[in-house]
Amino acid sequence: MVSEKIELLGKGLYKDIPDVLTLKSIPTASELDYVGSEDFERTMLDKILPTAVEENVNFNNLLEIDYFWICRCLRILNYGPYYTTNSIYCGDCKQVSHGDFDVNLNTIECQPPPEGFVNDIVIGKDDFIDFDGDIHMKLLTIGRTLDSYGDDAFKDKNGGSNQEFARLCYSITSIKNEKNLTPIEIKLKLQNSLSAADYVILKKRYEELTRFGVRAGGYAQCPKCGSMEASFIALTDDKFFRPTLGNLRRWKYDLHRGEIENTSGDKATVI
């Protein structure tokens, strides 16, 4: 069995989760769980991560950025860094290439929060055009994110959910120093107190101040012009954990050459 210790991006922000977790390779039975799962995130939290992480933690309390970080590390630990994407966009030649392209997940950048980061993000009243108060927000845990997606208060008459708005409301901890508000109370306050322009400012400032974690994609060589600055998208879903035979063969070749490293930049430990 292969294991690897990884440092969480949100180290120092947890009370009940250690800063370093030990990932283990997962058995075939677990692989079958998430490949066939209709609820990918819930299956990962309830079935896969308890098997793959040595420490006993409540995975719902992981910050969302650490959930995706662990998924990336787990994928590389079990299946290697190669991934097949169906499209590559090149900013140099402005062309999109369609097909099956093997790319390297290690090219996907990951931005941890800055040293000394406190999970209290303030959008000040000076940022707004009309609104005259501060709004405090925080990084969400993966559990709270999933709760926001399933909250009936944010569903329309057709059953669809405004996930962006729901996430935003669940992220807010106080408005004008008023704390302990429920998501529905926050929803009503935003709808009644923020102009359309100030709502856009709130969203954009929150995005600017929380650009942490694993990026959505990485870099690859453009199939058309050869530029090494082309980009691809690799979403963390069930496809992310479905390597092709070609992906695994490239990984095997690297392993035999002794050139593969773990996600932390060190050799993985075989136990």
PATI-379069 format. One record per atom (N, C-alpha, C): y, x negated, z negated; residue in three letters. Coordinates in steps of 0.2 Angstrom, whole numbers, plus 5000, padded with zeros to 4 digits. Layout:
YXZALA/...
***
This chain:
499449965000MET/500050005000MET/500649965000MET/501149985004VAL/501749945004VAL/502349975000VAL/502649934996SER/503249964992SER/503849924993SER/504449954992GLU/505049924993GLU/505549954988GLU/505949914985LYS/506449934980LYS/507149944984LYS/507450004983ILE/508150014987ILE/508650024981ILE/509250004982GLU/509850024978GLU/510150084981GLU/510250134977LEU/510650194979LEU/511350184981LEU/511550214986LEU/512250214987LEU/512750234982LEU/512550284978GLY/512950314973GLY/512750284966GLY/512550214966LYS/512450184960LYS/513050184955LYS/512850204949GLY/513350204944GLY/513650274943GLY/513450324948LEU/513750394947LEU/513250444944LEU/512650414943TYR/512150464940TYR/512050454932TYR/511850504929LYS/511650504922LYS/510850504921LYS/510550534926ASP/509850544925ASP/509350514931ASP/509750474935ILE/509350444941ILE/509550364940ILE/509050324940PRO/509150254940PRO/509550224947PRO/509850174946ASP/510250144952ASP/509750114957ASP/509150094955VAL/508650064960VAL/508050114960VAL/507750134966LEU/507150164966LEU/506650124970LEU/506050144969THR/505450104972THR/505150154977THR/505150144983LEU/504850184988LEU/504150154990LEU/503650204991LYS/503050184993LYS/502850214999LYS/502350185003SER/502150215009SER/501750275007SER/501750325012ILE/501550395010ILE/500850405013ILE/500450445010PRO/499750455014PRO/499850505019PRO/499350505023THR/499250555029THR/499450625028THR/499150645022ALA/499250715020ALA/499950735020ALA/500350695017SER/501050705016SER/501350715023SER/501150665027GLU/501450665034GLU/501350735037GLU/500750765036LEU/500650835039LEU/501150885036LEU/501350875030ASP/501750925027ASP/502450935030ASP/502750875031TYR/503450875034TYR/503450885042TYR/502950865045VAL/502950875052VAL/502950945054VAL/502550985050GLY/502451055052GLY/502951105048GLY/503451075044SER/503851115040SER/504351145043SER/504451215042GLU/505051255044GLU/505651235040GLU/505551215034ASP/506151205029ASP/506051125028ASP/506351085032PHE/506251015032PHE/506550985025PHE/507151005024GLU/507450975018GLU/507050995011GLU/506851055011ARG/506551075005ARG/505851045004ARG/505551035010THR/504851005009THR/504950935007THR/505450895010MET/505550825008MET/505650825000MET/506150864998LEU/506250864991LEU/505650884986LEU/505350934988ASP/504750964984ASP/504150924984ASP/503950904990LYS/503350874992LYS/503250794993LYS/503750774998ILE/503650715001ILE/503950664996ILE/504650674994LEU/504950614989LEU/504550604983LEU/504250664979PRO/503950644973PRO/503350604974PRO/503050604981THR/502450564982THR/502650494984THR/503250484987ALA/503550424990ALA/503950384985ALA/504150414980VAL/504650374975VAL/504250364969VAL/504150304966GLU/503850284960GLU/504150314954GLU/504750314954GLU/505150344948GLU/505050424948GLU/505050444942ASN/505050524941ASN/505750544940ASN/506050574945VAL/506750594945VAL/506750664948VAL/507350704947ASN/507450764950ASN/507850754956ASN/507450764962PHE/507750744968PHE/508350784970PHE/508350844968ASN/508950894969ASN/509550864967ASN/509550824962ASN/510150794959ASN/510350734963ASN/510050714968LEU/510250654972LEU/510950674976LEU/511350634976LEU/511950644980LEU/511650654987LEU/512050694991GLU/511750704998GLU/511750635002GLU/512250595001ILE/512250525004ILE/511650485002ILE/511350494996ASP/510750454994ASP/510150484997ASP/510150554998TYR/509550585001TYR/509450565008TYR/509950555012PHE/509850535019PHE/509750465019PHE/510050425014TRP/509850355014TRP/509150345012TRP/508850375007ILE/508150375006ILE/507650395012ILE/507850445015CYS/507550465021CYS/507450415026CYS/508050385028ARG/508050325032ARG/507650265030ARG/507650245024CYS/507250195021CYS/506550215022CYS/506350275020LEU/505650295020LEU/505350295027LEU/505750315032ARG/505550315039ARG/505350245041ARG/505850195040ILE/505750135042ILE/505150095038ILE/505050115032LEU/504550085028LEU/503850105031LEU/503750175033ASN/503150195035ASN/503050195042ASN/503550195047TYR/503450195054TYR/503850145058TYR/504150095054GLY/504550045057GLY/505250075060GLY/505650025063PRO/506350045064PRO/506450075071PRO/505950085075TYR/506050105082TYR/505950185083TYR/506450205087TYR/506450285087TYR/506650295094TYR/506350355097THR/506450375104THR/507050425104THR/507550415108THR/508050465109THR/508050485116THR/508350545117ASN/508350575124ASN/508950565128ASN/509450535124SER/510150525128SER/510450465124SER/510850425129ILE/511250375126ILE/511950375130ILE/512450375126TYR/513150375129TYR/513450305129TYR/513750295134CYS/514150225135CYS/514850235135CYS/515250205131GLY/515950215131GLY/516250165136GLY/515850115138ASP/516150065143ASP/516150095150ASP/515550125152CYS/515550155159CYS/515650225159CYS/515650255153LYS/515850335152LYS/515250375155LYS/514650345155GLN/514050385157GLN/513550405152GLN/513250455153VAL/512650475148VAL/512050465152VAL/511550435149SER/510950425152SER/510450465148SER/510050505152HIS/509550555149HIS/508850525151HIS/508350535146GLY/507750505147GLY/507450495140GLY/506950455140ASP/506650435134ASP/506750355133ASP/507150345127PHE/507450275126PHE/507250255119PHE/506950195118ASP/506750165112ASP/507350135109ASP/507550155103VAL/508150125100VAL/507950095093VAL/508450055090ASN/508250025083ASN/508650065078ASN/508350095073LEU/508750125068LEU/509150085063LEU/508950015064ASN/509349965060ASN/510049955062ASN/510149985068THR/510849975071THR/511350035068THR/511050085065ILE/511450135062ILE/511750105055ILE/512450115055GLU/512750085050GLU/512750135044GLU/512850105038CYS/512850145032CYS/513450125027CYS/513850165025GLN/514450145021GLN/514350175014GLN/514350125009PRO/514250155002PRO/514950165000PRO/515050204994PRO/515750214991PRO/515950154989PRO/516650144989PRO/516950074987PRO/516850064979PRO/516850004978GLU/516749984971GLU/517250014966GLU/516950044961GLY/517350084956GLY/517450154958GLY/517150174963PHE/517250244965PHE/517050294960PHE/517450344958VAL/517350394954VAL/517250464958VAL/516750504956ASN/516650564960ASN/517150614958ASN/517750604959ASP/518350654958ASP/518850644964ASP/518850674969ILE/519250664975ILE/519850714975ILE/520450694975VAL/520950734974VAL/521350734981VAL/521450804983ILE/521850814989ILE/522550844986ILE/523050794986GLY/523650814982GLY/524050864985GLY/524550894981LYS/524950944984LYS/525450914989LYS/525550854989ASP/526050824994ASP/525650815001ASP/525050825001ASP/524650825008ASP/524750895011ASP/524850945008PHE/524951015011PHE/525651025014PHE/525651075018ILE/526251105021ILE/526551155016ILE/526151205014ASP/526451255010ASP/526151255003ASP/525551245002PHE/525151244996PHE/525451204991PHE/525551224985ASP/525951184980ASP/525551164974ASP/524951144975GLY/524451124970GLY/523951074972GLY/523651034967ASP/523150984969ASP/522451024969ASP/522050994973ILE/521351024974ILE/520850964972ILE/520450974967HIS/519950914966HIS/519250934969HIS/518950884972MET/518350894975MET/517850844973MET/517250844975LYS/516750794973LYS/516150794979LYS/515850734979LEU/515250734983LEU/514750774981LEU/514450814985LEU/513850854984LEU/513250824983LEU/512850854978THR/512050834978THR/511750874984THR/511150844986ILE/510750884991ILE/510550954989ILE/510450964982GLY/510251024980GLY/510851074980GLY/511451054979ARG/512051094979ARG/512151114987ARG/512051064991THR/512151074998THR/511651135001THR/511051124999LEU/510551175001LEU/510751244998LEU/510951244992ASP/511251304989ASP/511751344992ASP/512251294995SER/512851324998SER/512651355005SER/512151325008TYR/511851355015TYR/511551425014TYR/511251435008GLY/510851495007GLY/511251545003GLY/511851535002ASP/512351584998ASP/512451645002ASP/512251695000ASP/512451755004ASP/513151775004ASP/513551745000ALA/514251765000ALA/514651725006ALA/514251685009PHE/514551645015PHE/514251665022PHE/513851725021LYS/513551745027LYS/513951805030LYS/513951805037ASP/514251865040ASP/513851925041ASP/514051975044LYS/513652035045LYS/513052025049LYS/513051975053ASN/512451965057ASN/511951915054ASN/512051895048GLY/511651855044GLY/511751775045GLY/512251765049GLY/512351695050GLY/512851665044GLY/512751595043SER/513151565038SER/513651515040SER/514251525037ASN/514851475039ASN/514651415034ASN/514251375037GLN/514051315032GLN/514551265031GLN/515051255035GLU/515551215034GLU/516051235028GLU/516151305028PHE/516651335023PHE/516251335017PHE/515551355017ALA/515151355011ALA/515151285007ALA/515051235011ARG/515051165008ARG/515651145005ARG/516251165009LEU/516851145006LEU/517051184999LEU/516851244999CYS/516951284993CYS/516451254987CYS/515851234988TYR/515451204983TYR/515651134981TYR/516051104985SER/516351034984SER/516951044979SER/517251094979ILE/517851104975ILE/517751114967ILE/518051074963THR/517951074956THR/518551104952THR/519151104955SER/519751134952SER/520251144958SER/520651204957ILE/521251214961ILE/521851234956ILE/522351194957LYS/522951194953LYS/522751194945LYS/522251144944ASN/522051134937ASN/521651184934ASN/521451234938GLU/521051294936GLU/520251274937GLU/519951264932LYS/519251234933LYS/518751294931LYS/518051274932ASN/517551314931ASN/517551374935ASN/517751364941LEU/517751424946LEU/517051424950LEU/516851484951THR/516251494955THR/516451484962THR/515951474966PRO/516051464974PRO/516351524977PRO/516151584975ILE/516451644977ILE/517251654975ILE/517351634969GLU/518051634967GLU/518451584971GLU/518151524972ILE/518551474976ILE/518651494983ILE/518151534986LYS/518151554993LYS/518751604993LYS/518851654988LEU/519351694988LEU/520051664988LEU/520151614983LYS/520751574982LYS/520951544989LYS/520451514992LEU/520651474998LEU/520851525004LEU/520551585004GLN/520651635009GLN/521351665008GLN/521551675002ASN/522151705000ASN/522751654999ASN/522651594998SER/523151554996SER/523351495001SER/522851485005LEU/522951425010LEU/523151455017LEU/523651425020SER/523851445027SER/523251415031SER/523251435038ALA/522751405042ALA/522851325043ALA/523551305043ALA/523651235044ALA/523451195037ALA/523551225031ASP/523351195025ASP/522651185024ASP/522251235027TYR/521551235027TYR/521251185031TYR/521551175037VAL/521351115041VAL/521551045038VAL/522051045034ILE/522250985031ILE/521750965025ILE/521551025022LEU/521051015016LEU/520350985019LEU/520151015025LYS/519550995028LYS/519550915030LYS/520150905034LYS/520150835037LYS/520250785031LYS/520650795026ARG/520750755021ARG/520150735017ARG/519750795016TYR/519050785012TYR/518650735017TYR/518650755023GLU/518150715028GLU/518450635027GLU/519050625027GLU/519350555027GLU/519150525021GLU/519150555015LEU/519050525009LEU/518250525007LEU/517850545011THR/517150555009THR/516650525015THR/516950475019ARG/516550455024ARG/516050395022ARG/515650415018PHE/515150375015PHE/514450395018PHE/513950345017GLY/513250365019GLY/513050345026GLY/512450365028VAL/512150345034VAL/512550375040VAL/512750345045ARG/513050375050ARG/512550415054ARG/512750455059ALA/512350495063ALA/511950465068ALA/512250405070GLY/511850365076GLY/512050295076GLY/511750255080GLY/511850185080GLY/511950165087GLY/511850095089TYR/512050065095TYR/511450045099TYR/511450045105ALA/510950025110ALA/511250005116ALA/510749975120GLN/511049945127GLN/511050005132GLN/511550005136CYS/511650055141CYS/511150045146CYS/510750095148PRO/510350095153PRO/510650085160PRO/511250105161LYS/511650105167LYS/512050035168LYS/512450015163CYS/512849955164CYS/512649895160CYS/512249905156GLY/511949855151GLY/512349835145GLY/512949875144SER/513349865138SER/512949875132SER/513049825127MET/512649835121MET/513049885116MET/513549915118GLU/513949955114GLU/513850025115GLU/513350045119ALA/513150115120ALA/512950145113ALA/512950215112SER/512750245106SER/512250295107SER/511850315102PHE/511350365102PHE/511450405095PHE/511150465095ILE/511150505089ILE/510450505086ILE/510350505080ALA/509750515077ALA/509750555070ALA/509650615071LEU/509750665066LEU/509150665061LEU/509250675055THR/508750665050THR/508350735049THR/507850745054ASP/507550805054ASP/506750785055ASP/506350835056ASP/505650825057ASP/505550775063ASP/505950775068LYS/505850735074LYS/505950655072LYS/506350645067PHE/506550585064PHE/505950545061PHE/505450585059PHE/504850565056PHE/504250575061PHE/504350575067ARG/503850585072ARG/503850525077ARG/503650465075PRO/503650405080PRO/503250415086PRO/503450385092THR/502950385097THR/502450325097THR/501950325101LEU/501550275101LEU/501850205103LEU/502350215108GLY/502750155109GLY/503150125104GLY/503450175100ASN/503850145094ASN/503350105089ASN/502750135088LEU/502350095083LEU/502050035086LEU/501950035093ARG/501749965096ARG/502249915095ARG/502849935096ARG/503449885095ARG/503449855088ARG/503349905084TRP/503349885076TRP/502749835075TRP/502149855077LYS/501649815076LYS/501749745079LYS/502049735085TYR/502149675088TYR/502649635084TYR/503149665081ASP/503649635076ASP/503249605070ASP/502849655067LEU/502449635061LEU/502049575062LEU/501749565068HIS/501249515069HIS/501649445070HIS/502249455073ARG/502749395073ARG/503049375067ARG/502949425062GLY/503249405055GLY/504049415055GLY/504349455060GLU/505049465061GLU/505249535058GLU/504849575055ILE/505149635052ILE/505349625045ILE/505849655043GLU/506149655037GLU/506249725034GLU/506249735028ASN/506349805025ASN/507149825026ASN/507249885023THR/507949915024THR/508449875020THR/508249835015SER/508749805011SER/508849735014SER/508449715019GLY/508549645022GLY/508049595019GLY/507649615015ASP/507149575012ASP/506449595014ASP/505949545014LYS/505249565016LYS/504949615011LYS/504649665014ALA/504349715010ALA/503749685006ALA/503549715001THR/503049694996THR/502449734997THR/501849694998VAL/501249734999VAL/500849724993VAL/500649784990ILE/500249794984ILE/499649824985ILE/
***
